[in-house]
Amino acid sequence: MAVDELGPGGIPALVAASVERFPDHVAVVDGPTTYTYPQLLDAAREFAAALVASGVEPGDRVGIWCFNCAEWIVAVLGIVEAGATLVPINTRFKGAEAADILGRSRARALVTVTDFLGTDYVEMLRAANVDLPSLETVVVAHGPAPDRTVSWAGFLDLATEQSRQEVRERAEAVDAQDVSDILFTSGTTGVPKGVVMTHGRTSQVATDWVRMTGLRAGDRYLMVNPYFHMFGLKAGILASVVAGATMLPQPVFDVDRVLERVAKEGVTVLPGPPTLYQSLLDHPGRASYDLSTLRVAVTGAADIPVELIRRVREELPFRFIVTGYGLTEAGTASATEPDDDFEAIATTVGRARPGFDIRIADNEGADVPVGDTGEILVRGGSVMSHYLDDPEATAAALSPDGWLRTGDLGVIDDNRRLHIVGRSKDMFIVGGFNAYPAEIENALLQHPDINSAAVIGIADARLGEVGMAFVVLRAGATATGEELISWSRERMANYKVPRRVEIVDALPVNATGKVVKDELRARANASTAESAT
């Protein structure tokens, strides 16, 4: 059955179709745990039956606060089989942050761990001392299960014949319009908002990603992107289910472990942020690993150096390299194409995906001329339903005719390719000129000593605002901030040139690889205050 022939039902229908199409294919390999597609569905239904037996009703919310693992995959498929709604939680969140998500979503159950990187998530949650009246069941997928929680095995023991039959009935009743998941935005610039998605919208993200990348049955997909994120969940787990690929969960990114798994497990698909590919290229022992199976690379960012894409294509065996523009509220709205050149792949996010419309608009919502900068607006079948319990934010972001205001700034060029300029809230004005951080970051990445860069606007008595750059140098590089400013003056318009450059060991990033610019602003403000005293 072709992807385009999959029916319009919910995610349980996608899983059932894959079981029928790929009865002998391996679905998951996670250490000693291996599931074929029929075994994965059986495991998911058993978890769903335990949910039903524990009192979870159709439409109830179930949280997952856990690293990438086989249990995550079983749990999410079990949640939708039970007619419930998934609420993933960022693994980098502290207890109070997780409690906020659980409280606002009114989650009835939570799947979590007590031994991830030395952290006990249950202990963190309890230490936050936040009342969660809706949370009745806490399942510990890995690690000891403390009081008032239940182990993974103990939870599965709750399933009964009656609850198993109830799961079968609920799964058949799931409709494309039912809510499948509520993913909360990353919160790097404010309070996270709950993005409500239906089964139909989420399924479209997964099926289109398969079309976009050529993901196919038998592919071995090493999953570095976290499952709590849209990329890891919908372009990872669900896309693999649609295609019949083998899922290889990777709990944390470790370049040595990734190289080892690629060589040992025959990985063919390896998506990730640009830093993943840079780490592979820079690894001193890369040549000792057999990476010949790698076929598909997928990434995305506003500041990918052209040189990085050239090196990925020429030094690594990938035959398909694509960059795209995706967001929690819409899925993947645009992507490059296999025959695009280095520059198009690095500096653009390609053209609108089938079924998507993209506009560039001014502050009043009117289209701007081709080549001008404005806010990116997208419309398509996988755009969110609404923000959870926030009609004001929904109305501000989503027009009655379906256009989503992304908050991102972009340009569409003469070839209809989209260029990401940055976030509208990150733009700063230097003496009356609009300065876009991504544009300046891209320019800085042309310097041979710079590995990565992030630019913010800081206050200036004369110009109102000026740029400040935080720069990570390549190994062995010795450039100073003053030298980088002088270099920039020779290559950029004066208003774009950073007035301050701070050399740092690393940029602060969230779990999906995005730079947390609020942390940089706080650092810049603290530095300014310190110098003033």
N, C-alpha and C positions, 0 to 999 in steps of 0.2 A: 504494500500500500504506500503510495507516495504521500509526502507531507501534506500536499494540497488536498488530499482526499480524506484527511482525518476529519471526523465529524465535529459538529458545533457544540457538543456537550462539555462537561466539566473535566477537571484533571483526572478523576477516576476513569473516565472513558479513554483518555490518552494512555494511562497505565495499562488498562485492559487490552487496548489495541496493540501495545508493544509486547505484551505477554504472548498474544496470538501470533504476532509477526516474528518474534525472536525467542522461541521457546527454549533454544539451546544456548543462547548468548549469555555471557557473563555480564551482569549488571554492575556489580560492586566488588572491588577487592580492597580490603583494609586490613593489612597485616594478615592474621590467620583467618579473618572473616571473609567469606566469598559467598555471593548470592548470584544465581542465575535470575533472569527476569521473572519466571514463575515463583521462585523462592523469595524474591524481593516482595512481590505482591502478597504472598502468604504471610511474610513477616509484618508487612504494613497493616494487613487486615487483623492480625493478632494484636498489634499495638492499638489499632482502632477499637477492637472489641474490649480491650482493657479500659480505654477512654470511656466507652459507652457504659461499662460496668461501674466505673467510678463516678458516673453522673453527668458526664459531658453531653450536652444536647446539641442538635444542629444549630449552627450559628454562634455557639460559644467560642471564645478565644482561648487558644493554647499557645503559651510562649515556649521558645527554645533559646536557651542561653548556654551555648555549647560550641566547642571547636569543631572543625570539619572532621566527620567520622561517619562510619556506617550507621550508627544509631541516629544521627541527624537525618540521614536520608530515609530510614525506616519511619522515623517519627513524623516527618513532614508528609509523607505519603499516607501514613496512618491517620493523621489529622484530617486530611481532605476526604479520605475514605469514610470517616465518621461524620462527615458533613460539617465539621468544625472549621474554624478560621485560624490560620497560622499568624503568630506575632513573633518574629525573630528579634533577638536582642544582641546588640554589639558586644563582642567578647572583650572589648577594651573598657566597657562601662564599669564604673564602680557601683557599689550597692545602692546608693541613693538614685543614681541614674537608671539602673535596672528597675528599681521599685517604682519610679515615675512612669516608665513604660507599662509595667504590669498593672499599676493602678489606673492609669488613663484608659487602658484597653479593657480593664475589668476581666483579666485573664482568669479562667477557672483552674487551669493546670499549668505546670512549668516543667520542662525537661532541662536539666542542668548537670553540672559536674562539680566535684569537690577536690579535684587534683590536677588542674590545668596550669602548667608553668608555676607550680608552687602556690596556686591560689585556690581557695575554697569559696566557690560562688555562693553557696548556701550561707556560709558564715558572713560573707560580705553583705548579703541581702538582709540577714537578721541584724547585723550591726547598724544598718541604716535606720532601724527602729521606725519603719513606716508601716502604718496599718494597711493591710491588703485584705479587706473583708471578702473579696470574690475568690481569692486564691485558696483552693481547697486541697490540691494535690501537688506535691513536688516529687518528681521522679529523678533519681540520680543515675545518669547513664554511665558515668565513669567515676570511680572513687568510692570511699565508704559512704554509706547512707546514714546520716545522723538522725536523731529523734525527730519525729513528725515529718519524715520523708520516707520514700520507698525506693528500694533498689530497682534497677531495670528489670531484673529477673522476677523480683517480687511483684512488680507492677503487671508484668505479662501474665502472672498467675491469676490475676483477677478476671481474665477473660472466661466467659461461659458460652455454652452452646446458644443460649438465648441472645447474648450480646453479639456473638458472631453472626447470627441471622439478622440481627438489627443492622449490623454494618453493611451486609449485602444489600439490604433494602435502602439504606441511606445513600450508599454509593450510587445506586441506580437512579436515585431521585435527584442527585446533584445536577443543577442546571447552569448553563453558561452565565446567567445573571446573578448567581449566588456569589457572595463574598468569599474569596479564597484566601486572601492574605492582607495583612496590614503591616507594611514596612515603614519604619520611622526614618525620616531623613537624617543625615549624618549629624546635624546639629553643630557643625563647625562654626557657624555664624549666628547661632540663636537656639531657641528651644526646638527640639525635634518635633516634626509634625507627622502624624500618622497618615500614610498614603493608602487609601482603601482601593483594593483591586478586586475585580470579579474573576471567576474561573475563565470566562471567555477572553478577557483582556490579558491575563497572565499566560494563558495557553498561546495567544498570538505572539507574545514576546518570545516564547520558547521555539515555536515553529518557525518564526521568521529568522531566528538566530541560526537554525539549522540550514535554512536556504542561503543565508548570507555567508556562512563559513564552509559549507559543504561537509559538515559533520555527518558521519555515516556509521552504519552498523559495523562493529568490530573496531572502531577507533578506541584508543586507550587515552583517556582524558585525565591528565594530572590537574587536580583542582586546588590551586593555590588561593584563588579568590575566595574570601570567606562566604559561607553559606548564608549568613544573615544579611548579606548585601544582594541587591537585585542581580548583579552579574553572577555571583556564585550560585544563587538559587534558580533563577529563571534561564540564564544563559549557561548554567552549569548542570544542576540536577535535572531540571525539567527538559532542557534541550537534549541531554543524553538519553532520557527516557524516550523522547520522540524519535530519536535517531537509532536507538539500539546500541549506543556506545557503552563502553566500560568505564565506570567512574572510579577514580583513584583519589580518595580524599587525602589532602595534605594539611595537617593541623596548623603549622606555621611555616613561613617561608625561611628556608635554610638552603643556601645555594649548594652546599656540598650534598645535602640530602636530595635536593631536586636533581642534580646531575647523576647521582647514584641511581635514583629511581628511573630516570629517563633511560639510562643504559640497561638496567636490570629488567625493567618491566615493559620495555618497548613502547614508551609513550609516543603518541602521534600528535596529540593536541595539547598545547601549553599556552593558554592565555594568561595575561597578567599586566600589571602596570609597566611603564617603560623601564623602571628600575630593575625589574626582574631580568629583562633581556640584557641590560647593562651589566648586571652582576654575572650573568652567564659568560658574556664576552670578556669580562675582566678577570675571570677566575684563572689563576696561574696554572691549574691542572686540567683545564678544559680538554686539552688534546688527548688526555689519557682515558676519556670516557667515549663510548660509542653512542653518538647522538643521531645516528643516521635515520632513525625511525621518525624523527620530528617532521611534521608536515604542515600544521596550522598554527600560526601565531596571531593573536588578537590582542590589541591594546587600545589605549585612548588617553589623550591628555592634550592640554592646550600648548604644551611646551616640549614637544618631542624634537630633538635635534635631527636634522636630515642625515647627519653622519651616523647616528645610531641606526636608523632604518637601513642605510646602505650596508653597514657592518652586519646587521642581522641577516640581510639577504645574501651577502657574499661570504660570510664566515660561518653561518649556521645553516643547517640543511632544510630549513623551512621552505616549502614550495608555495605557500599561500600566506601572505601577510596582509592583515587588514586593520585599519583603525576606524573607530566609530564614535558616535556621540550618543550616549545613553544617559538616562536619568531615572531615578526611582519612580517619578510620576508618569513616565511614558514608555519605558523600555528603550530599545535602540531605534532612534529616529533617523539616523543617517550612517553611512559607512562608505569606505573606499571600495575599489574593485580590484580584482586580481591583476589586471594589466596596468594599473596606475604606477607612475614612476616614484622614485624615492621621495621627491619633494612633495608630491601630492599626498602620499601616505603620511609623511611627517608633519606637514604644515596645514593639512585640511582633515576634516572628518567625513569627506566624501559627499555624496548626494543623498537626497531623501530616500528612505527605504520605500518599497512598494506599499501603498496604502497610507503613506504619510505625506502631509503637506508641511512645508516650512516657509515662514515669512520672517523678514527682518523689519521691525517696526520702531517708530520713534515713541516718545513719551506719551503721545496721544493715541497710539495704536495705529497710526497711518504708516503704510509701507514707505521705506526709504529707497532711494535709487540703488541700483546694483553697484556694489563696491563701497557703499557707505556703511558705517557701523550703526547698529541698533540692537534692540533686544530680540532674542530668538523666540519666535512663537511657533509651536508645533501643534498639529492636529492629526489624529489617527485612531485606529481601533483599539490600541493598547494604552491610550491616555487614561489616567486614573478616573475613578468614579467621583471621589471627593476626598477632602481631608477629614479625618475622624473628629467628630464633634466640634468642628470649627467652620461654621458657614461663612464667616467673614473672610477667613483666609482662602476658602474655596472660591468665593465670589471674586476675590482679588486676583486669583491665579487662573481661573477657568471661566471663559466666556460662555454665554448661553448657546452659541453655535459651535462649541467644542475646542476653541483655541486655548492652548495652555501657555501662559506667560512663564517662561523658564527662569527668568532672572539672570540668564547668561547673555553676554554680548557677543555678537558675531557679525560676519560679513559673508555675503554670497558673491562669488566671483563670476566672471563671464562664462565659465564652464559649469555653472550651477553647483559648484562645490562650496561647502560651508567651512568657514574658518572660525574657530573659537577665539575670541579676543579676551574673554575673562568674565568674571561675575560683575553684574552691574554695581553691586555694593562695594566691589574692590576698586572700581575706577576712581581715580583722583584727578583733580584739576590743578594744573601748574600754570599760574599766571594767565588763566583763561583758556588754556589748551587741555583737552581731555587726554589723559594718559592711561593706557591700558596695560596692566601688569603683564599679561601673557605675551604681549608684543615685545615688551622690554626684556622679559625672561628669554624669549626666543633669540633675541639679539645677543644677549649675554652668553648664551650657550654656544655661540660661534667662536668664543675665545678658547684657545686650545687648552688652557689650564682649568677651565670650569667644568665640573662634573654635573652640578645642578644649581639652580638659582630660584629664589622667590623674591618678589618685589611687592612692597606695600607703600602706601602714601603716608607721609608724616607731616606734621604741621611745620610751616615756615613763615616767619614774620613778614617777609617781603612778597613771596609768591603765593601765599595761602597754603599750598601743599607742594611737596617735592617727593621724589622717589627715594626709597631706601631699599638696598638689595642685600639679602642674606645669601651667601655663596658658599658652596662646598667645592673645594678644589680636588682635582684628580690626584692620585697618589704621586708623590714626588714633586708636585708643582709648588712654586714659591711665590706666585703673584701676590702683591699686597692690594689692599683696598684702594690706595691712591693710584696705583698702576692701572687698576681696572677702571677707575673713573676716567683717567686720561685716555685709555683705550676706547671707552664708550664715547667720549667727546669727539673722537675722530670718525665715528660710525653712526651716530644717532643725532636726531634733532635735539637741540639743547634742552627742551622741556622734558624729553624722555630720559636724559642722562641721570642716573642715580646720584644724589648729592652725598649719600653715605653708603658705604659698603662694609658689611661685617662678614669676616670669614668665620664659618662655623664648621663643626665636625659633621653635623647632620641636620637636616631640616625636620621639624616636627610634623609627623604625618599621622593620619588616622589609620584604622585597620584596612581601609581600601586603597591606601597609598596617596590620598589627597593631602596636600600641605595644609596644616591648620594655621591659617593666617592670623587668627585671633591671638594665638600664642606669640607669633612674631610681633604683633602690635603691642602686646603687653611687654614684651622684652624691650622693644624700642622705647616705649614710654618710660619704663624703669631706667633705662640707660640715660634718657634725657633728663629725668628727675635727678639722677645721681650726679650727672655732670653739672647740673644747675647749682647743686649744693657744694 
